[in-house]
Amino acid sequence: MNTRPRDWHYWVIALGIIVALFAVTVTAALVVRPTTSRTSTPAGAAYTRDEFRSLVVGKTPDEVRAAVGSPDSTSDTEGGVFWYYKNHTRDPANGTADRTQVVFRGGVVSAVNFR
């Protein structure tokens, strides 16, 4: 092979350009990549009733917040503590968004009701 000793730096520059283009492409793909958010569903309802129920039943208030977010409203009565979520679940019969009631008794979720 008849290469001159000083030609190696052209290969180093070419390799550097290829690595830089790869890094820019990967970074752009990660930055521009759309994220899927549970609250961005078309009907506004993020979970099926079964999904929501499985995420919260038996959980403490902190665990519920971590799993599905803060409630839209709350009430504290002798019958228990109630948290209400709007548009977090959907009715399986017609696909419309529900109002979900989470019932705490003994410090954990004991029931989930949908309207």
Buried (B, 14 or more C-beta within 10 A) or exposed (E): EEEEEEEEEEEEEEEEEEEEEEEEEEEEEEEEEEEEEEEEBEEEBBBEBEBBBEBBBEBEBEBBBEEBEEBEEEEEEEEBBBBBBBBBBBBEEEEEBBBBBBBBEEEBBEBBBBE
